[in-house]
Amino acid sequence: MAIQWFPGHMNKARKKISEAMPGIDLVVEVLDARLPWSSTNPLVDELRGDKTCIKVLNKADLADPAVTRQWVTYFEQQLNTKAMPLVAEERQQVKKLIALCKQLGAARLEKKQPVRIMIMGIPNVGKSTLINALAGRYIAKTGNEPAVTKANQMIDLKNGLVLSDTPGILWPKFENEHSGYRLAASGAVKDTAMEYTEVATHALDYLLTHYPDQLSTRFKLKALPASANEALATIAAKRGCLKPGGVADLHKASELTLHELRAGKIGQITLEDPQTVETELAALQAARSAEEEAHQQDERK
């Protein structure tokens, strides 16, 4: 799936973040708990250097709790990294994040200096919602369309923490095509940049394998479809997504499926787990190595 999503303002944002990073003590990266790996931006680790990063798995109420625990363990094995699930609308959970930030920034607080925190994340992971929750008031514009935040903001929380908000930066390109599909399924890229049927089919293929019961219950499937295409056709028939003559309207059925997935109506779903991602990355590396070897052999001829 070829989605190229790196608008000009994001190139500028990358430069601004790089310039601002020396004055930052702590990075908070907001991830989508339903796709923690795919919603990670590789630039975050590159730009933060050795600064401590808290990976916040937001929208945890929409994700599979068991898989979320796997991801927390996975991320905390990384250097200078903490991880925690979060629902930004839950005040008590936000307080836990504030407490963790103060704990990690204790050295500065002891000197009566504020802990300077940079909030980072790709579009549509709930970054602005979290900022508003941390501030306890409306600061950042929120919305379900990606790239709402476009200008850096400095926000003094008046509790020893100062936030630096940044525009959402999405991957310059998706080397792992599965990540592109998952991001599209979650709504992290604008719907105009995707083919609904292709994305819905990819999502259904995963749901059939990992969440067959939830899928069957939501769409009242008497028997589990043998393939994603069959599942989509069945959903079209069940929900009345039909063209004249009773032909299945797969685009409409795809749109419906993705909207229900995003809203959590199918259940608490996580679209990737650490083992799946590691397998995909290994395959990607093997393909890259094979390509390099083939290129070297061509040069020797």
N, C-alpha and C positions, 0 to 999 in steps of 0.2 A: 504494500500500500504506500504510494508515494505522496506524502503530505509534506510540502515544504512550507514551513510556517515560521518565518523569522523576519518580521517587518523591520523597516529602517529604524524605528524608534527603539527597537530592542538592541540593535548594534550600539546605539548611543548609551542605552542602559548598561550594557556590559562594560563600556568604558567608564561610566560614572561609578559603577559598583567597584571596579578595580581601583579607582582613585580614592574612593571613600574607605576601603577596607582597612588601611593602616590605623584609622581612628576608631575601629570597632573592636569590642572585647569578646563578643559572643554572637554566633549566627544561629538563628532559628529558621530551619527550613520546613515549610508547611507542605506535607504530602497528602495525597488522597489515599486513605486507608484501604480503599478497594483495589488500588494498583500502586503500592508503595514504590516499587522499582521503576515502573514506567513513568511515574510522576516525579521522579528524581531528575534534576537537571545536572548533567555532568559538569557544567560550568561552576556549580556551587562549590564542589570540592576543590576545583582548580583555583577559584578566586579566594576561597577562605584560607588557603594554606594550612597552617597548623593550629588555627583558632578552633576552640571547641564548638561543636555544632550539636544542637538539639533537633533531632528529626521528629516533628510532630505529625503523627498519623491522624489527620483530621477526618471528619465524617465517619468516625469509628462506629457510630450507630447503624450505618448502612453496610458495614463490612462484617465478614465472618470472624467472630471473636477468637476462635482457635487459630486461624491463620494470622490474625493480627499479632497474637503472642509470638508466633514463629518469626514474624518480621521484626518485632522489637528485639528479640534475641539475636537475629541476624545482623541488624544494624549496630547493636552495641558491641559486637566483636570488632568493629572498625575503630581505628585510632581516633582518640579525642571526640568520641561520638556518644551521645545519649539518645534514647528514643522513648516515646510515650504515645499511647493512643489518646485521642481527645475528641470531644464534641464541643465545638466553639460556643455553642449556645448554652452549655451547662456551666454555670458560674463556679461551682466547686472544682470542676476539672481545670478551669482557667486559673484558679487560685493555686492549684498544684504546679502549673507551669510557671507562674510568677515565683513561687517558692524555689523551684529548681533553678531559675535564672539567678535569683539572689544567692543561692548556695554556690553556684559556679562562679559568681562574680564577687564572692565574699571579700577578696583581697582589696578590691576597689572600694567597696562599701565601708570597710574598716578605715580607709583613708578619707572618708566623707566625699568620695567621688562617685558619680553615677555609673552604673553598668550600661555601656553603650551596645545596644543589640540591633543587629540588622535582620529584618524579616525578609526571607526569600522564598521563592516558589514559582512554579509554572502557573499560567492562568487557570482560574476556576477550581482551585483546590480549597477555597475558603479563606484565603489570606486576609482579605479585607474584613471579613466577618470576625476573624480572630483578633485583628488589630482593634476593632471597635470593642470587642469583649475585654481585651486587656486594658483599654483606656477607660472602660466603663461608660463610654459615651460614643456618639456617632462622629467618627473621624474620617474613615475611608469609605468611599463609594463602593457599594456591593452590587453584584448582579450575576446572572447566570450566563452572560456572554463573556467570553475570554477577553483579557487585556483591558479591563476597566481602569486599573491603576496605571498611570503613565508618567507621573512625576514623582521624584523622590520627596518624601515628607519626613520631617523630624518631629517626633511626638514625645513630650515629657510626661511620663505617667505620674509624676509627683510622688513616687514611692521608691526612688533610688534607681529606677530604670528609665532609660531613654531609648525610644525605638526609632530606627531608620527604616522607613518603608521603601520598597523598590518595585519597579514594574515587573510583572510576571514575564519570565523568559522561558520560552519553550525550546526544545531541542532544535539546533540548526537543521538536523536531518535525523531520521530514525534509522540507525543501522540495523536494529532489531525490528523487523516489520511487525512483529506481534505487539510491540509497544505502541506502534502507531495505531493499530486497530483498537487496542484497549483504551488509549487516550481518546480516540474518537467515540468509542462506546460510552465513556464517562462524561463526555461533553466538554473536554478540555480544549478541543479544537472546534472552531465554528462549523456548524452543520453544512455551510456552503462549501467547505473544503473536503467533504467526504461523500462517498457513495453509500447511502443507507443500507441497501441490500447486502453489500459486501461486508460492511461492519457488523450488521445484525447476524449474518451467517457465521462470522468468526466468533461472535459472543455466544451464539446458541451452541456452536460446536463445543465450547468450553463448558457451558452449563449442562449439556447432555452428559458429559463425562463426570463433572464434579458436583453438580447440584440437580440431579435428575428429579428428586422428590419435590423440591421447591418449584421447578419448572412445570411439572405435571399438575401440581396443586393449583398454581396460579392460572394456568390456561386450561384446566379441566381436561387434561389429556388422559384418555382411557388406557392407551398403551404408549410406551415411550417410542418416539419416532427413531428410525434407524439412522437418520442423518440430519444435519442442520437444515438442509433444503426442505426435507420432508416436514421438519418441525415448523418451519416458516409457513409452508403451505397449509399446515393444519391450523396454525394460529390465525391465518387469514380466514379460513372457513369458520372457525369458532367465533371470531370477533366480527364477522361480517365485512371483512376487508375484501370486497369483491368488485370486479369490473362488470360492465354490462354483459349478460350472458352467463353470469356466475363464475367467471374466470377469476382466480386468485389475484388480488392486487398486492404483489410482493413488496412493492415500495411502501405502501400504506401499512402493511403488516410489520415491516421492518421499523418504520417510524414509531409505531405503537410499542413494539417490543423494547426498543431502546429507551423510549420515554419511561416505560414502567421499570426498566432496569435501573435507570438513573434515580428514579423516585423511591427506590427500595421496595417497590410493590411485589417483586418476585421473592424477596426475602433478603436476609443479610448475606450478601454475595461479595467475595473477593475474587478478582479476575486473574490473579497470579499468586503463586507461593514461591518461597525461595528455591525449592528444588526445581520447579518448572523453569524459573528464570536462569538458574545455573546451567540447566540442560541446553536452553536456547543460546546462552552466551558461549558455551563450549562448541556448539554447532557452528555458531557465527565465526569463532576463532579458527576452527578447522577449515571452514570455507575460505577464510581470508588467507590462511597459510597455504592452502592448495592453489589459490589464485596467484600468490607471490611466487610459489615454486614453478608454476606453469610459465609465469612471466620471465623468470630467470632462465628457464630452459629455452625459451624463445630467443633470448638474448645470446645464448651460447651457440645457437645455430648459425 
